[in-house]
Amino acid sequence: MNASEPLLHASQYLQTLQNYWWPFCRILALFSLAPLYSHKALSMRVRIVLALALTLALAAALPEVGAIDPLSLAGILTTLEQIGFGLLLGLSLQLVFVIFAVVGEVISTQMGMSMARYNDPLNGVSSSSIVSQLYFLLLALLFFAIDGHLLTVSVLYQSFIYWPVGSGLHYPGFETLIYAMSWVLAAAVLITLPVVFCMTLVQFCFGLLNRISPAMNLFSLGFPMAILTGLLCIHLTLPDLPEHYLHLTRSLLDNLGALMRSPLHG
């Protein structure tokens, strides 16, 4: 080697940084939508630090990235591609939490507790029902109980195996996400169906009582009975919550696995 030749070239540094930059974009995008990672109690600085730490831990085990100039148009498109993959995975993993958020809203409305709302930092809205927050706290405990944070990392690593950097966005991923919205609504309806039936039966009975005795003040009697019946239904259905959560999570992971193993361009 010529003594005047530099030991390391700037291009070598750039190539090394590429192996960390593309995974970092995908990981940070996933953390912006993944369950619990996207909670507003977790600041952006903490998410960036977690994404950097996870990038350093996974970069050596990820497939090699081809020579792509990060400052070229192809490099910009590759960055957008990684962000798209991360958002797709994060939104897919969030669907189970969305199901129980819908369940909480439906039950709260049936109980007449729609006015009992407070700030919801998870979804970034001004208010959320108390029942939805109850389900969220229980799901958060179940998420850590089944090592959901490690499962998220495993899904992320598998995404780099089946969707390597530079493979390009593909239509089946977005098509599957659109179909998943109907899956969310169907699962929420099935879970809330027993509670909705009981609450409808109670309201029907009080409506019938109002026809029989119009002089009775149903506002002072009906609302407390509806709330007590709703709380009783929640108490009776809560023991089945872990089973429902595990079943929905297993279905979600099966769908994600089938999506990742599908052809990249279809």
C-alpha positions in Angstrom: 0.0 0.0 0.0 1.3 3.4 -0.9 2.4 5.4 2.2 0.5 8.5 1.0 -2.8 6.7 0.6 -5.2 7.5 3.5 -6.1 4.6 5.7 -9.9 5.4 5.6 -11.7 7.2 2.9 -14.8 9.4 3.4 -16.7 7.0 1.2 -16.0 4.2 3.7 -17.4 6.2 6.5 -20.5 7.0 4.5 -21.0 3.3 3.6 -20.7 2.4 7.3 -23.2 5.1 8.3 -25.6 3.8 5.7 -25.8 0.4 7.5 -27.1 2.3 10.6 -29.1 5.1 8.9 -31.7 3.0 7.1 -32.5 0.7 10.1 -32.7 3.8 12.3 -35.4 5.4 10.1 -37.5 2.3 10.1 -37.2 1.7 13.9 -38.0 5.4 14.7 -41.0 5.3 12.4 -42.2 2.1 14.1 -41.8 3.7 17.6 -44.0 6.6 16.5 -47.0 4.3 16.1 -46.3 1.1 18.0 -48.4 0.4 21.1 -47.0 2.0 24.3 -43.9 3.2 22.4 -46.0 5.9 20.9 -47.5 7.0 24.2 -47.0 10.7 24.8 -45.6 9.9 28.3 -42.6 8.7 26.3 -40.9 11.8 25.0 -39.4 12.1 21.6 -35.9 12.2 23.0 -36.4 8.9 24.8 -37.8 7.3 21.5 -34.7 8.6 19.6 -32.4 7.1 22.2 -34.2 3.8 22.2 -34.1 3.8 18.4 -30.4 4.5 18.4 -29.7 1.8 20.9 -31.8 -0.8 19.0 -30.1 0.2 15.8 -26.7 -0.4 17.3 -27.8 -3.7 18.7 -29.4 -5.0 15.4 -27.2 -3.4 12.7 -24.6 -6.2 12.8 -27.2 -8.9 12.3 -29.1 -7.3 9.5 -28.6 -8.1 5.8 -26.0 -6.1 4.0 -27.3 -2.9 2.2 -26.2 -2.3 -1.3 -24.3 0.8 -2.4 -26.9 3.6 -2.3 -25.9 7.2 -2.3 -27.9 8.7 0.6 -27.7 12.2 -0.9 -29.1 11.1 -4.2 -32.8 10.7 -5.3 -32.5 7.0 -4.7 -31.2 7.6 -1.2 -34.1 9.9 -0.4 -36.6 7.4 -1.8 -35.0 4.6 0.3 -35.3 6.8 3.4 -39.0 7.3 2.7 -39.4 3.6 2.0 -38.0 2.7 5.5 -40.3 5.3 7.1 -43.2 3.7 5.2 -42.3 0.2 6.4 -42.0 1.4 10.0 -45.3 3.2 10.0 -47.0 0.2 8.4 -45.7 -2.2 11.1 -46.4 0.2 13.9 -50.0 0.8 12.8 -50.5 -2.9 12.4 -49.2 -3.7 15.9 -51.5 -0.9 17.3 -54.7 -2.5 15.9 -55.3 -4.7 19.0 -55.2 -1.6 21.2 -57.6 0.1 18.8 -60.0 -2.7 19.1 -60.3 -2.3 22.9 -60.4 1.5 22.6 -63.5 1.0 20.4 -64.9 -1.5 22.9 -64.5 1.0 25.7 -66.2 3.8 23.8 -69.2 1.6 22.9 -69.6 0.3 26.5 -69.2 3.8 27.9 -71.9 5.1 25.5 -74.3 2.3 26.4 -73.8 3.0 30.1 -74.5 6.7 29.7 -71.0 7.7 30.8 -70.1 9.5 27.6 -69.9 12.7 29.5 -67.4 11.3 32.0 -64.3 12.0 29.9 -60.8 13.3 30.5 -57.5 13.9 28.7 -56.2 11.0 26.6 -52.5 11.4 25.9 -52.3 8.1 24.0 -54.5 9.0 21.0 -53.7 12.7 21.1 -57.4 13.7 21.5 -58.8 16.1 24.0 -60.8 13.5 25.9 -61.4 9.8 26.3 -63.9 7.7 28.1 -63.0 6.3 31.5 -63.9 2.7 30.4 -61.4 3.0 27.5 -58.7 4.1 29.9 -59.5 1.1 32.1 -59.1 -1.3 29.1 -55.9 0.5 28.1 -54.3 0.1 31.6 -55.2 -3.6 31.6 -53.8 -4.1 28.1 -50.6 -2.3 29.0 -50.1 -4.7 31.9 -50.8 -7.7 29.6 -48.5 -6.2 26.9 -45.5 -6.4 29.3 -46.7 -9.6 30.8 -46.4 -11.4 27.5 -43.1 -9.6 26.6 -44.8 -7.5 24.0 -41.9 -5.1 23.9 -39.6 -8.0 22.9 -42.1 -9.3 20.4 -42.2 -5.9 18.8 -38.4 -6.0 18.4 -38.7 -9.6 16.9 -41.3 -8.4 14.4 -39.0 -5.5 13.5 -36.0 -7.8 12.9 -38.1 -10.2 10.8 -39.2 -7.2 8.7 -35.6 -6.5 7.7 -35.2 -10.2 6.7 -38.3 -10.3 4.5 -38.4 -6.6 3.5 -34.7 -5.7 3.1 -33.6 -2.1 2.6 -34.1 -1.1 -1.0 -36.8 -3.7 -1.8 -39.4 -1.0 -2.4 -42.9 -0.5 -1.0 -45.4 -3.0 -2.2 -49.1 -2.9 -2.6 -50.1 -6.0 -0.6 -49.0 -4.3 2.6 -51.3 -1.4 2.2 -54.1 -3.6 1.0 -53.8 -5.8 4.0 -53.9 -2.7 6.3 -57.1 -1.6 4.7 -58.7 -5.0 5.2 -57.5 -4.9 8.8 -59.8 -2.0 9.6 -62.8 -4.2 9.0 -61.2 -6.8 11.2 -60.9 -4.2 14.0 -64.6 -3.3 13.7 -65.7 -6.9 13.6 -63.6 -7.9 16.6 -64.9 -4.9 18.6 -68.5 -5.8 17.7 -68.1 -9.4 18.8 -66.5 -8.4 22.2 -69.1 -5.7 23.0 -72.1 -7.7 21.8 -72.9 -9.3 25.2 -72.6 -6.0 27.1 -74.6 -4.1 24.4 -77.4 -6.8 24.6 -77.6 -6.5 28.4 -77.7 -2.7 28.3 -80.3 -2.7 25.5 -82.4 -5.1 27.5 -82.2 -2.9 30.6 -83.1 0.2 28.6 -86.0 -1.6 27.0 -87.3 -2.6 30.4 -87.1 1.0 31.7 -88.9 2.2 28.5 -91.6 -0.3 29.1 -91.9 0.8 32.7 -92.2 4.4 31.5 -95.2 3.4 29.4 -96.8 1.6 32.3 -96.1 4.4 34.9 -95.5 7.7 33.1 -95.4 9.6 36.5 -92.3 7.7 37.6 -89.0 9.7 37.3 -86.9 7.5 35.1 -84.0 9.9 34.9 -83.2 9.5 38.6 -83.7 5.7 38.5 -82.7 4.7 35.0 -79.2 6.3 34.9 -78.0 4.7 38.1 -79.4 1.3 37.1 -77.8 1.5 33.7 -74.4 2.4 35.2 -74.7 -0.4 37.7 -75.6 -2.9 35.0 -72.7 -1.8 32.9 -70.3 -2.1 35.7 -71.6 -5.6 36.4 -71.2 -6.6 32.8 -67.6 -5.2 32.8 -66.9 -7.2 36.0 -68.3 -10.4 34.4 -66.4 -9.9 31.1 -63.0 -8.8 32.5 -61.8 -12.3 33.3 -62.0 -13.1 29.5 -59.9 -10.1 28.6 -56.5 -11.8 28.6 -57.9 -14.6 26.4 -59.3 -12.2 23.9 -56.1 -10.2 23.9 -53.9 -13.2 23.3 -56.3 -14.5 20.6 -56.3 -11.2 18.8 -52.6 -10.8 19.1 -52.0 -14.3 17.7 -54.3 -13.5 14.7 -52.5 -10.2 14.2 -49.0 -11.9 14.2 -50.2 -14.6 11.8 -51.5 -12.0 9.4 -48.2 -10.0 9.7 -46.2 -13.2 9.1 -48.2 -14.0 6.0 -47.8 -10.4 4.8 -44.0 -10.5 5.2 -43.7 -13.8 3.4 -45.8 -12.6 0.5 -44.1 -11.5 -2.7 -42.6 -8.0 -2.5 -44.4 -6.9 -5.6 -47.9 -8.2 -6.1 
